[in-house]
Structures are given as C-alpha cells and as structure tokens.
Amino acid sequence: METDETPVRCDDDRAETCTVSVKGLTENWQKWSNDHCEYQKHNPFSNGKVIPPQIQRGQEGYGRPLEGSKTEQRGKDAHSHISREVTELCQVIQEIGESRDDGRPAVRFGTLFERYVTISDKLVGVLLRARKQGLVHFEGEMLWQGRDDEVLITLLQ
C-alpha cells in the first residue's frame, strides 16, 4: 500500500520517467476544489447562498463584461463587424449619391434601399448607427421602406 511519501512511477512520452506522489495529487485536487468553490460563489446560476457582488450604476465597470471573458471578446468582434458595415454603407452613399451644393453626397432612402438590399438586410440599423457616430444625417427617428423612400440621406464625412 502506498503512503503519502511513496512516489509512483509512470511512463510518459515526454520523459523517461515521471514521479507523482499521492500527497502531490491530493494537494492539486484540493487547490482545484478550493478554486472551484470560490468560482461558484460568484456564479449567479449556482445554488450557493453567496450572492455575487453587484456593481452599481456609476461605478467603474458597470454595464461591461469582465475583462478577458468570452463575452468581452464577442462584444469586440461585434463592434468590429458593425464598424465595417458602417464604413461600407458610407462608401455606397459616396458612390451612388449625388453631390449637393455644399459638396456632400446625398441619396434618397428608396434608392439606397434598392442598392443596399443586395449587400445587407440591416440597412436601417446601420443607418441609425452611422447617424449616432455623426457620419450621416437624415430627418426622422426611423426610416420605413415605401413610406420614407423620398427622405434624403446626406453623408457628413
């Protein structure tokens, strides 16, 4: 029977022999167990009674995912994707728009919709994002196909 101090020999492709003690295995398991218990204290889906600390409005990190998390990475990827779509929309307006008196290209929503529908089905959302970023201007809160076909969309930058 092995004791805490008795090493166990095992075959390993990386080395000729490796030595593992029961005490070392026990310590590793205990460390993993402690780390997992601590993680579960902050997991909102666990049945533990410890409630994770909530960040209040106004505190640093409010409304943001944890740094280094998969959620943060997905957010960065989505932001990059939307930025590319906004840039592409501005290029389309530049190409098909007619220059106004101030030199800025402008296009009617109906014309832009007909051209852009082959590129993406999210024209109105991308237009709203571009307006929020100060890249385009148009009247109204929302644009609807058919009803707002004559609304002029002006490229600002």
C-alpha positions, -999 to +999 in steps of 0.1 A: +000+000+000+013+035-009+018+062+017+018+100+013+056+099+007+057+069-017+064+080-052+046+063-081+065+058-114+047+062-146+055+061-183+054+094-202+063+101-238+079+134-229+103+120-203+117+086-195+100+085-161+079+109-140+074+108-103+040+116-088+033+114-051-001+108-036+005+139-015+011+160-046-021+147-062-040+154-031-027+190-029-035+196-066-071+182-062-076+204-030-064+235-048-087+228-077-116+222-053-110+254-035-107+274-067-140+259-080-158+267-047-146+303-049-158+305-085-192+291-076-197+318-050-197+343-078-216+322-103-252+336-105-265+302-117-252+281-089-273+271-059-248+286-035-261+311-010-234+337-015-247+364-039-220+378-062-211+415-056-232+437-078-216+467-095-239+497-090-246+524-116-219+549-117-192+525-106-163+516-128-171+485-149-209+490-147-226+476-178-194+460-190-184+423-192-155+410-172-121+417-188-107+388-207-141+370-208-156+354-238-185+379-236-160+408-238-144+392-269-178+387-286-186+423-279-153+434-295-159+412-325-195+426-329-182+462-327-156+455-354-182+439-376-206+469-372-178+493-379-171+476-412-208+477-422-210+514-414-178+521-434-193+500-463-226+520-461-207+553-463-188+540-494-221+531-511-236+565-503-204+581-517-206+560-549-243+564-557-250+597-541-253+630-560-232+659-548-253+687-532-245+725-531-222+720-501-203+692-519-216+665-497-231+634-514-268+626-507-291+599-518-328+592-513-337+563-489-356+544-516-326+544-540-302+535-512-325+507-500-327+492-535-289+492-539-280+482-503-305+453-501-281+431-521-253+439-496-271+435-463-306+433-448-298+456-419-298+490-437-319+509-412-299+497-382-266+505-399-280+540-409-290+546-372-255+536-361-239+558-387-261+588-376-252+582-340-215+583-350-221+616-369-214+602-403-248+607-419-278+629-415-315+623-422-348+635-409-369+614-386-364+588-359-368+557-381-370+551-418-396+528-433-394+513-468-421+527-490-432+555-466-398+572-464-384+565-499-380+602-506-361+610-473-327+625-482-297+608-465-266+631-465-231+618-459-214+642-435-178+628-435 
